[in-house]
Amino acid sequence: MTSQEAGLPATAEGRAPLRPSPARRPGEGAERVEVLDAPGALAAAARLAAEFAAGAVSRDRERILPFEQLDRLAAGGLLAITVPRAFGGPGLPASVVAEVVRRISWADPSIGQIPLSHFVYVNQLRLQGSPEQQERLFGEVLAGRWFGNAQSELGTRHVRDFRTTLTRDARGREWRLNGTKFYCTGALFADWIPVLAHLGPDGPMHVAWVRRDAEGVSVVDDWDAVGQRTTASGTATFTDVVVGEEWITDYAEVFTGPTTYGSFAQLIHAAIDTGIARAALDDAAAFVTTKSRPYPDAVAIHGIDRAAQDPVVVHAFGEMELAVRGTEALLAEAGRAVDTADGGLSAESAAAAALAVAAARASSTRVSVEVGSRLLEVAGTRAALSAEGLDRHWRNARTHTLHDPAAWKLQHLGRWAVERQLPPRHGQL
């Protein structure tokens, strides 16, 4: 199916060519990964972030998909950090996952975003999988394999409206999966693709777990966005894909009672934006101290010889530092709130987590976009040159923060502040 047939815009002229799936087939060459404790996970994230940052500008400019970097994440055990202890994993809490993602996103937010759905669907499996499903799929993660996603669709009434369907085959013993998904971040790189679908024509939502190399599965890199250019968040098509009963988990049931399912996902989104904001500020500081020229009035009035000594520039950096520290603090608070709710789930604790995450997400949206833009203001004209790559911070922030409207986070915070109204239960809060 072409992009036009799928209802997608035509490929932009001059864009980098589409890249095929990686040479490694799903499940090949994987070995059991190291089980990391919290300090080990954070140290590994910091180490890999330093390595990934070195190539971030060229990957963005040339649209080089990060297959190698993602393999490093998986092989190093970072994608297995939420596998429950009962199944051989470390079962690290949401706050640690958020900090791992923040550190990786500081280096390259495309690499930070791609595993988001992996962590979300490990969580879905933890909540809704049968013991047999958990044993098998958690074992896959501990062997270095990982999950993508096929959730959102283009052209439906709203973002939580889906057409993809699981229907019984003629014999009634297997299901057939049919549908087309978009924004399938992670699917191109993954071993397994969890697919959100109706069970029957109008049935409740379930997750079909299919291998990326299964017959009838097509994953196309037709993602062509302003920012987050290397997430390959394009189209996945499923045509009469055979799905056994043992590879289906309930989805709708997650939201029938108190849950942190949506809060966990949104916490990771906030971590991505927070990483972008800190990286933008760090790169702005490095540029101003090494490449920017002082403004003539600052030289004449204050007798300075470096742009970094300009009081106007220093004041701007102070404002940006304050904003970034604020969103980092809100992210940490939100992580603790999700941890607390997971340790004692109730309507009150789940709501507290949702509201804390909403605050972090609203703040990280505003701050990442503002700092990504303002860094060009303080760094000067040279900073706008494509060769410097500083524009990627704003482009990445502006693109990723469109995922969920921050205005609705403020709505739910406002309803709580005014009338103590609990937020709704769904996957986007």
Salt bridges, closest charged atoms under 4 A:
GLU51 OE1 - ARG72 NH2 2.80
ASP60 OD2 - ARG395 NH2 2.60
ASP71 OD1 - ARG24 NH2 3.78
GLU99 OE2 - ARG102 NH2 2.88
GLU99 OE2 - ARG103 NE 2.78
ASP108 OD2 - ARG59 NH2 3.07
GLU140 OE2 - ARG145 NH1 2.87
GLU153 OE2 - LYS181 NZ 2.80
ASP169 OD2 - ARG171 NH2 3.82
GLU174 OE1 - ARG171 NH2 3.33
ASP191 OD1 - ARG24 NH1 3.11
ASP213 OD1 - ARG211 NE 3.37
ASP221 OD1 - ARG63 NH2 2.48
ASP224 OD1 - ARG15 NE 3.88
GLU245 OE1 - ARG168 NH1 3.25
ASP250 OD2 - HIS206 NE2 3.56
ASP273 OD2 - ARG361 NH1 2.77
ASP273 OD1 - HIS400 ND1 2.59
ASP283 OD2 - ARG392 NH2 3.22
ASP283 OD2 - HIS393 NE2 2.78
GLU319 OE2 - HIS315 NE2 3.20
GLU319 OE1 - ARG374 NH1 2.70
GLU321 OE1 - ARG278 NH1 2.96
GLU321 OE2 - ARG325 NE 2.76
GLU328 OE2 - ARG102 NH1 3.87
GLU328 OE2 - ARG278 NE 2.91
GLU370 OE1 - ARG366 NH1 3.59
GLU377 OE2 - ARG374 NE 3.86
GLU388 OE1 - LYS291 NZ 2.90
GLU388 OE2 - ARG382 NE 3.47
ASP391 OD2 - ARG395 NE 2.78
ASP404 OD2 - ARG361 NH2 3.56
ASP404 OD2 - HIS403 ND1 2.59
